[in-house]
Amino acid sequence: MHSSRVFFKISDIFNHPLRNYKRFSGVKVERNLVFDGRFGKFTKADIYYAPSDKPLPVFVNVHGGGFVCGDKKYRSGIARLIASNGWFVVNVNYRLAPKYTYPAPTEDVINALNFVNTLKDKYNIDTKKIVLSGDSAGGYYAAHAAAATFSPELRAMLNLPEYTGEKIRSLLTFCAPFNLEKCFTKKTPLGISTDITNCVFGTKFRGYGYEFPERQSSNVLNFVNKDWCEVFISAAERDSFCGGQVEAMKEKLEACGVKAQTYIASMKGDSHCSHLLPFMKGSKANMEAVLKYLEGIRNEKA
């Protein structure tokens, strides 16, 4: 049994009722839409939406879980919140390590995006306003998938599928790492960071100081270019897992002429992914900033 899987599974179970207890009237839910029939539960999505006469912009959400755990059901709370504010939310699963190794999850996110663009035949959605989002590991895979849609070099390096839909309108990440080496090589209790590395890349390292695998292709910053969509980065000032990565990402985006905004959660209790806890004052402030940003996109004229 991998120590990282034990840790993050306990976290999922403990936090589930704390993160997902709120309900929003008028939000419809449809579960387990298959976007890739090859991998069972790993490539299904749930959709959340409040029916509207106007086409709904699309919010594609990728759950976190330490790269080794997690499920779309553990992000039902934030999915309902976003849907209640006028969005068609597609809450996706992806293949998890160690059963499936890098870059399988990135492939799944791209395939989910391509699937979203087929839904306009059935649902009243605006595929010119797709916001790709995720938290923690999901934030990384959302960013990595975005990088692949804008970088033929990355797609070729990893043999990733081509994104065939409308250009992504925005990337919105919560507490996401962008350079895996920086967080995976930190010394952690029980060697969890090394265990995550082994799970994600199929390696068998012990201790620290090893040569990090896929150093080039796994660093999102290496593939930021002028073609990127705009980016909103939400992060916590006190984040023991991926703290300190916001500045480098924002600097790289701005150097390429890409519009980038940040929200740094710094209230008492704010930490890694605390935005998912709706009863916290810091979470409310964080999500107010996010919803204001999304409102601006939603209200854009064609």
N, C-alpha and C positions, 0 to 999 in steps of 0.2 A: 504494500500500500504506500502510495506517495504521500509524504507529509503535507505537501501543498494541497492536495485534494482533500485531505482530512480538514485542514484549516479552513479552506474556502467553502466546503460543504457545510460545516458548522455555521459559518457566517451567513450563508444563504438561508438556512433553516431558522436561525435566531432572528435575522433581520426581516424575514418575509412579512410577518404581521405588522411590524413597525413601519415598513415602507409602503405597504399596499392596502391599507385599511380603508382609505377614502374612496367614496363612490360619487359619481357625477351623473345626475339625471339627464336623460336624453342621449347618452352615449351608447351606441350599438356596438356589440362585440361579435366578431366571427373568428373562430379559432381553427388553427391547423390547416391553413391553405398551403398546399405543397408547391414550392418553387423549384425543387430539384428532386425527382423521384428516386434517386440512387441511394440516399443516405437516411431514410426513415425520419425519425423525430428531429434529427439535426438540421434538416433543411425544410422546415415548416415555419409559417408566420401566422401571427394573429393580427387582425385589423380592428381598429377602434375609430369610430366616426359618429358625428352628429349629423344626420341628414340635412342637406341644405339645397336651396334652389341654385346657388352659385357653385361653380367648381371649387372643390376643396384643395388647397395646397397639401403636399405630401411630406410627412415626417417619417423617415426610416430610422428606426431605433435598434441599436446593436447592444445587447446586454453585456455587463461585465461579469467577472467571476474568477479572476486570477489566471485566466487563460486555460484553466483546467476544469472549471465548474461553471455553474450558472444555467439559466434557462429563461426564456421569454416571460414565463409566468412571474418571475421575480421582479419584473419591471412593469407590471400591470398598472401600478399606481401612477407612475409618470406618464404612461401611455394614455390613461384616462384623463389626466390633467391636460395634456397637450390637445387631445381630441376635443375636450370641452371648450377649448379656446379656438375652435374653427379649423382644425387640421385633421387630415386623414392619416392616421398613424398606422404604420406597418412595423410591427414588433417582431424581429426575426431571431431565429436560432441559427447556429452555425456549428460546424464540427469542432469538437473539443479535443485538446491534448489530454493524455498521451496517446489515445487511440488513433487520432489523426494529427499529423505534425504540420508545421509551417511549410508552405503558405496556404494550406487547405481552408482556413477560415476566411482569408482574404478572397479566395475564389468564391466562397459561398456568399459573401457580401455583394460581390459584383453580380453574381447570378440572381441574387434577391433584387438588386436594382433593376436588372433587365426584366425580371418578372413584374416589378411595379409598373413598368411602362406598358405592360400588356393589360393592366387592370382598367385602363381608361375606356376599354370597350364595354365594361360592365358597371363601373362606378363613375360618379360625377366628380372627377379629379382633374387637377391642373398639373400635368407632368412637366411644365416649364418652371414649376416652383417645388423642386424636390430638395429638402434639407436632409442631409445624411448626418446622423448623430450616434453617439455611443458614450458609455462611461467606462473608465478604467481600461481593462483589456478590450472591451467593446469599442471604446473610444480610439484605441490604437488601431484596431482592425478597420474601423470606419475611416480613419485618416490614411491608413495604408491602401485601402481600396480606392479612396479618392485619388491618392498619388498614382495608382495604376491607371485610373481613367484619364489622367492628364499626362502620363509619361509612357510613351511606347517603349522606352528603354527598360523600365521596370517590368512591364508586361512580358517583354522578351526574355529578361533574365530569369523569370519565374514561371514562364509559360502560362500566364494567366489569361482568362477569357477577356474578350473585348467588351467594353460597355457600349451598347448600341442605342441607348435612349437619349433624351434631351440632356443638355449639359446640367450637371448638378448645380443648383442655385447657391447652396451654402453647405459648409461643413461646420458642425457644432459639436464640440467635444467637452466632456466633463471628466476632470481628473485623469486625463489620458497621458500616457507616456508616448513620446514620438521617437525616441532613441532607446530601444530595448536594452542595449548594453549598459546604459547608465543605471537602470533600475535592477536589471537581472544580476549584475555583478556586485551589488551591495551585500555586505555581510549582514545576515539576518538570523534570528533564532531558529534552531533546528535545520539550518541550511536550506530554508524554504526557497530562497532566490535561486540557488544552484539547482534545486529539484525542479523548479519551474522551467529553467533553461533546458534541463534534460527532457522534460515532458514536451516542451514546445518544439525542440529541434531533434529529438530522438537521439540525444547524446548520452554519455555515461560519465560525466565529470564528477570529481569529488573535490571538496574544498573550494578554494578560490584561486584566482590567478591564471585561469585557463584562457586560451585564445578563443574569443567569442565567435560562435558560428554565424554565418550570414551577416557579418558586420556591415557590409555595403548595402545589401538589398533590404535589410530589416530597419534601417534608419530612414524614417520618412523625410527628414530634412534633406537627404541627398537627392530627393526627387521633386522638391518644390520648384516650380517654374512660373513664368509669367502667364501661363494658360489656366492656372488654378482658379477655382471659385473663391469667393470671399469666405472668411473663417471667423467663427466666434469661439473663443477658448474660455471655458469656465474651469477654474482651478482653486484649490485650497492653499492658503498661505502655509498651513501646517499639514504637510502631506508626506508621511514617512516613506511612501512607496515611489511616487514619481514626482515629488517636489523638485523645483528648480529647472523644469524643462520648458516652461511657458516662454521665458524670455528669448531663448535661442530660436524657438519656432516662430515667434512673432517677428523677431529680427530678420529671419530668413524670408518670411512672407513679404515683409515690407521692402526688403532689398529687391525682391522680384516684382514690386509694384502691385502686390495683392492686398486688398483691403482686409485688415485684421482688427478685431476687437477682443478685449479680455475682460473677464470679471474675476477678481481674486477674493474669495470668501475668507474673511478674517475675523468674524465675530466669535465670541466664546462658543466652543464646541464644534466649530467648523473644522472638518478634517477630510480625509479621503472619502469621497462620495457621500458626504453628509447631506448633500442636496436632495437625496432620495428620502430623507426623513421629514415628512411634511409638518410635523409638530414643532420643529426647531425654528427658532427665530432666524438663524442664518440661512436655513433652507428657503424660507419664505422670501427673504431678500434676494437670494440667488435666483430663484425661479421667477420672481417679478422682473428682474433684469432680462432673463432669457425670454420670457413671454412678451416683453416690450420689443425685444429684437425681432422675434417671430412675427409680431403684429405688423411691424414695418414691412416685412416681406409679404405677408398675407394681403396687405392693402395696396401693394404695388399695382399700378395700372399696366395692362399689357402693352 
